[in-house]
Amino acid sequence: MMSVRTLRFSFGALAGLLLFVAGCRKSEQPAPAGEPAPAAAPAAAAAGARPTPAATADSDLVVDRLVLDKQSVEVAHSKFDGGRSEDLFDTDTNTLARTDNANPATVELRYSTPRLVRSVTTTTGSMDVGLVVTVTPEQGEPKTVSKEWRHLPNDPTVTLDIDPKGILAKKVRVEIKNLNGGDGHIHIRTLKVN
């Protein structure tokens, strides 16, 4: 027979999981005028999830190391409360990483070997998207390009052209902003440097 304490814990865990799932399903739209913004859903620990990497000392970004396009890349990003860095680059729009409390969300790719960059493409959760990309070349000054997209369909995919000839980059910083404001949970389904 279950004790009252066990039942309370089970009910609390179930309620927390339901709130988390509901938070992942909501669109990234601002609250209607005159109404308070909804509270952020609590983070839930996924079964088998790896520990959250430590933030770097010089910023509030979390740093992971991945293999992308056959080379080792350091990925510095805003803290996630759902998903992993790998989910950004798997080309599957059903997987995603969700920022904990960041608008804009930042993802910075630091290449061990400089690579040619012509454009950046991302698929996000439903929102109006502002994109700022700063490409730091192997030699010379960084180049920053930005654009905003409004009145988009659900889960939009947008591409920002950087340079038609390409820039040999050692670092690419991408900032993805919800132009509607939102609650700081930016859903990034895919991110591709072309």
C-alpha positions in Angstrom: 0.0 0.0 0.0 1.3 3.5 -0.9 1.9 6.0 1.8 0.5 9.5 1.7 4.1 10.8 1.2 4.6 8.6 -1.9 1.3 9.6 -3.4 2.1 13.3 -2.8 5.5 12.9 -4.5 4.0 10.9 -7.4 1.3 13.6 -8.0 3.8 16.4 -7.7 6.2 14.7 -10.2 3.3 14.1 -12.7 2.0 17.7 -12.3 5.6 19.0 -13.0 5.9 16.8 -16.1 2.6 18.0 -17.5 3.5 21.6 -16.9 6.8 21.1 -18.7 5.1 19.4 -21.7 2.5 22.1 -21.9 5.2 24.8 -21.9 7.0 23.1 -24.8 3.8 23.0 -26.8 2.8 26.7 -26.4 3.6 29.1 -29.2 6.1 31.9 -28.6 3.4 34.7 -28.7 3.2 37.6 -26.2 0.4 37.7 -23.7 -2.6 39.8 -24.8 -2.6 43.4 -23.7 -3.7 43.9 -20.1 -3.0 40.2 -19.2 0.1 39.1 -17.3 2.6 36.9 -19.1 2.3 33.2 -18.3 4.7 31.7 -15.8 7.6 29.7 -17.1 7.2 26.0 -16.9 9.6 24.2 -14.6 12.4 22.2 -16.2 12.2 18.5 -16.0 15.1 16.1 -16.0 14.9 13.8 -18.9 15.7 10.1 -18.3 19.3 9.5 -19.3 20.1 13.1 -19.9 23.7 14.1 -19.5 24.7 16.7 -17.0 24.5 20.3 -17.9 28.0 21.6 -19.0 29.5 24.4 -16.9 29.2 28.0 -18.1 32.4 29.6 -19.3 34.1 32.0 -16.9 34.1 34.9 -19.4 30.4 34.8 -20.3 27.1 33.3 -19.5 27.3 30.9 -22.5 27.5 27.1 -22.0 30.2 25.4 -24.0 30.0 22.0 -25.7 32.3 20.3 -28.2 30.7 18.6 -31.3 31.8 17.1 -34.6 30.1 19.1 -37.4 30.8 18.8 -41.1 33.7 16.3 -40.2 35.5 18.7 -37.9 35.6 19.4 -34.2 33.7 22.5 -33.3 33.3 24.3 -30.0 29.6 25.3 -29.6 28.9 28.1 -27.0 25.2 28.7 -26.4 22.6 30.2 -24.2 21.6 27.9 -21.4 19.0 25.3 -22.5 16.2 23.9 -20.3 15.3 21.4 -22.9 17.2 19.6 -25.6 21.0 19.5 -26.4 23.4 21.2 -28.7 23.3 18.1 -31.0 19.6 18.7 -31.5 20.3 22.0 -33.3 22.4 20.3 -36.0 20.6 17.0 -36.7 18.4 18.5 -39.5 15.3 16.9 -37.7 12.8 19.6 -37.1 11.0 17.3 -34.5 14.0 17.7 -32.2 14.9 21.0 -30.6 16.8 22.9 -28.0 14.9 25.4 -25.9 16.5 28.3 -24.1 16.0 28.6 -20.4 15.6 32.4 -20.3 17.2 34.1 -23.3 15.9 36.5 -25.9 17.9 36.5 -28.1 19.2 33.0 -28.0 22.9 32.9 -28.8 24.8 30.1 -30.6 28.4 30.6 -31.4 30.4 28.1 -33.5 34.2 28.2 -33.0 35.9 26.2 -35.7 39.2 24.3 -35.2 39.8 24.7 -38.9 38.3 27.8 -40.6 35.4 27.0 -43.0 33.7 28.9 -45.8 30.4 30.6 -44.7 27.9 32.0 -47.2 24.6 31.9 -45.2 22.9 30.7 -42.1 19.6 28.9 -42.0 17.5 28.2 -38.9 14.1 26.7 -38.2 12.5 28.0 -35.0 9.3 27.6 -33.0 6.4 29.7 -34.1 7.4 33.4 -33.8 8.4 36.4 -35.7 12.2 36.0 -36.1 15.1 38.5 -35.9 18.5 37.1 -36.9 21.9 38.6 -36.3 24.9 36.8 -37.6 28.5 37.9 -36.9 31.2 36.1 -38.9 34.8 36.4 -37.7 37.2 35.6 -40.6 40.6 33.9 -40.2 42.0 37.3 -41.1 40.4 40.8 -41.1 37.4 42.4 -39.3 34.2 40.6 -38.3 31.2 41.0 -40.6 27.7 41.4 -39.0 24.5 40.9 -41.0 20.9 41.1 -39.7 17.3 40.7 -40.9 13.8 40.5 -39.4 10.9 38.3 -40.6 7.3 38.9 -39.6 3.9 37.2 -40.2 5.6 33.8 -40.6 3.9 30.4 -40.7 4.2 28.0 -37.8 7.8 26.8 -37.1 9.3 29.0 -39.8 12.6 28.4 -41.6 14.6 31.5 -42.5 17.9 32.0 -44.3 20.2 34.9 -43.9 22.7 35.5 -46.7 26.1 36.6 -45.4 28.4 36.8 -48.5 27.9 35.3 -52.0 31.6 34.4 -52.3 31.8 33.1 -48.8 34.0 34.2 -45.9 36.7 31.8 -44.5 35.5 31.9 -40.9 37.0 30.8 -37.6 33.9 31.9 -35.6 30.2 32.3 -36.4 27.9 33.9 -33.8 24.1 33.6 -34.4 21.6 35.5 -32.3 17.9 34.4 -32.7 15.4 36.8 -31.3 11.7 36.4 -30.8 10.4 39.8 -32.1 7.1 39.2 -30.2 8.9 39.3 -26.8 7.8 35.9 -25.5 8.9 34.3 -22.3 12.6 33.7 -23.0 12.0 30.1 -24.2 13.3 30.2 -27.8 12.7 26.9 -29.6 15.6 26.3 -32.1 14.7 23.2 -34.2 17.6 23.3 -36.7 20.6 25.5 -37.3 22.8 25.2 -40.5 25.8 27.2 -41.6 26.0 27.0 -45.4 
